[in-house]
Amino acid sequence: MLSVDQLEDKLIELAFAEDIGDGDHTTLCCIPDDAMGKSKLLIKEEGILAGIEMAKKVFNAFDPTMQVEVFINDGTHVKPGDVAMVVSGKVRSLLQTERLMLNIMQRMSGIATMTNKYVKLLEGTNTRVLDTRKTTPGLRMIEKQAVKIGGGTNHRIGLFDMILLKDNHVDFAGGISNAINRCHEYLRTKGLDLKIEIEVRNFDELQQVLSCGGVDRIMLDNFTVEDTKKAVDIIAGRYETESSGGITFDTIRSYAEQGVDFVSVGALTHSVKGLDMSFKAC
């Protein structure tokens, strides 16, 4: 399995291949090879900055001679007019790395900003906001990094680092006990030590899980706020609890106040506007 660094390297390589192709002919035709310059990353919208470390990787991958001076680090609250970094080097390199760096930083900063808004809504509770697998294909690692930078918590990274028995798994397996028992047999056979979460859709399924046991977390899928409180009381601390399904910015606090440990929000990564910023000559 590829490491996070290797996945990021592949992302950058693919992104440059996609953008530059056989050459940035606009830059090559009008900028001398030996021209040197500086560009600044100018913040144009209030939010949480994310992606500085990825930006440094982008510059280094394209041209290791580029020099990056960072003034604002990831996770910092920024406002219009702030200068996050100044990059110096060949003008051709500045122009050819500009869009990829901005695409990454705007996307990551938008996710971090959105996540931070949800996190602030949960202040005073013991509930943490989780991301999901509803990410942009190929960008999951950096999008989940952005969630953490914004103060959120990563759920599983993919299908490999946690067991999550969802409704389709349960239905295809022939029921909750079958799904849980087969899960444990599989983990024993493979010598794996993975946490197990199971989704329940109603109180009957919840009782089946409690009777069977053998899980670490129960996901309450599309439960109302009132039913969430009842379910948390029934579970009574025996397992971690997670609320999921249709929870919005306006309702997340109500779910947290019912005592769930986690609330998962797909919108952290699938419905985010990038934070406005630009990369200008200075």
C-alpha positions, 0 to 999 in steps of 0.5 A, a space after each residue: 500500500 502506498 504511503 501518504 507521501 507517495 500518494 501526494 507525490 503521485 497526485 502532483 505528478 498527475 496534476 502537472 501532466 494534466 495541466 502542462 502536457 507537452 509544455 506551457 506554451 504561453 509561458 515558454 513563448 514570452 518569458 526568458 528561461 533566465 528571468 527571475 521573480 517573486 510572487 506572493 500568495 494573497 488572501 482575499 477571503 476570511 477563513 482557515 488557511 490550509 495547504 501550505 505544506 502541500 504547496 511547498 511540495 508542489 514547488 519543490 516537485 516542479 523546481 527544487 530551486 524555488 525558495 518559499 518564505 512562509 508567513 502564515 501556517 496551516 490552521 491559522 485564521 486569515 483575512 483579506 489582505 494577508 500574505 501567506 507566503 512569498 515564493 521566489 525563483 524562475 518566473 517560468 516556474 512561478 507561472 507554471 506552478 501557480 494554478 496547481 498550488 492555488 487549486 490545492 490551497 483553495 480547496 483545502 482552505 475551503 474544507 478547513 474553513 467549513 470544518 472549523 465552522 462545524 467545530 465551533 458549533 459543537 463547543 461545550 459538548 463532547 461530540 466530535 465532527 467526522 468527515 466521510 468517504 465522500 471525497 474527490 477521487 484522488 484528492 482524499 488524503 489532502 481533503 482529509 488533512 484539511 478536515 484535521 487542520 480545521 479541527 475536525 476528526 477523520 473517520 476511516 481513510 478508506 475501506 482498508 483501515 476500519 470495518 464499517 458494516 452499513 445497511 447494504 452489507 447487513 442486507 447482503 449478509 442476511 442480517 446483523 448477527 451474520 454480518 458481525 460474526 462473519 466480520 470477526 471470523 474474517 479478522 481472525 483469519 486475516 490476522 487483522 486488528 481493526 475497529 468495527 462499526 455498524 450502522 443501524 436504521 431503527 431500534 429493532 436493529 439497535 437491539 439486535 446489535 446490543 444482543 450480538 455485541 462485538 462492535 466498537 461503535 454504533 452509527 445511528 443512521 437518519 435517527 431524529 434528534 428525539 430518537 437519538 437521545 433514546 438510542 444513546 440512553 439505551 446504549 448507555 456508554 457500552 459502545 461509541 455512538 455516531 449520528 449520520 444522515 442528513 445532518 446539517 449546519 443548523 441541526 448538528 448542535 441538537 444532535 450533539 446535545 443528545 450525547 453522541 460521541 461523533 457526528 459525521 458530515 459529508 458536506 465537509 468535503 463534498 459541498 465546499 466552496 474554495 477560499 478565495 486567494 491569488 498568486 501575484 507578482 511582487 
